[in-house]
Amino acid sequence: MKIISIYALFAVLTLSMITLIDVIAGIRVTESIHSLSTIFATTTLQEFICIMIFLILPFIQVAVHAYYQRHPRRKPSQ
């Protein structure tokens, strides 16, 4: 679960940094947020799939790790 919280923290920090840079450049906060939503509205299907894979990847990693903790691998007998 720690990795998901780290990913969420990085996402929030990245979006806030992008917005802060726009505000420093003289763009209003609402215009900055609108430009972010416009960016995601103009993505193609292939880009959207790529974004979704990278967003879902931490959840898959946590699920696989939890599965292997509950079901430890058996060592082959010799």
N, C-alpha and C positions, 0 to 999 in steps of 0.2 A: 504494500500500500504506500510505502514511502516514495516509490518511484512515481506513482501517479500524482502525489502531492507536489513533487519536484517539477514534473511536467506542467502541472497547473500553475505553479508559481512562475515558471519561466514564461508561460503564455501570457500571464497577467503583466509581468514585467516588460515583456516585449511590446505588448499593445500600449501600455502606459508610456513607454519610452518613445514609441512612434508618435503618440498623441502629444507628448511633451515637446518633442522636436518641432512638430507643426505649430504648437502654440508659441514657441520661441521664435519661429519664423514669421509670426504675425497672422497665422490662420486661427480662426475661432475654433473652440473645442467641438461644437456641433458640426462644423464643416469637416474637421479632421475625422470624426467618427463616421460621417456620411461618406467620405472618400474611402475609408476602410470597407464599408459595406458595399460600395460600388466596385471595389476590386474583386470581392468575392462573388458579386453578381455577374461579372463578365468572364468567369472562368469557363473553360470548355469541360466536356465530360471527362476527358482523360486527365486533366489537371485536378478535377474534383475527386476522381478515384484515387489519385496519388495523395492528395491532401487527406482523404479519409483513411487511407492505409497508415499514414504516419500518425494520425490522431488516435487510431485504434491500437496501434502497436504496443504502447505501454500496458493497456488492459490485457492484451494477449500474453504479454510477458509475465504479468502478475498471475494470471490464471494458470499458465503452464508451471510457474514456480510453485504455486499452491498445490497443484495436482501432484507434482513430484515429491512434495513434502509429505503428502498423505499416502502416496503409493511409492515407497522407495524402490529403486531398481534392484532386481535380484542379481547377485553375482553368479556367473556361470559356474557350475560344479566341475571340478577337474578330476 
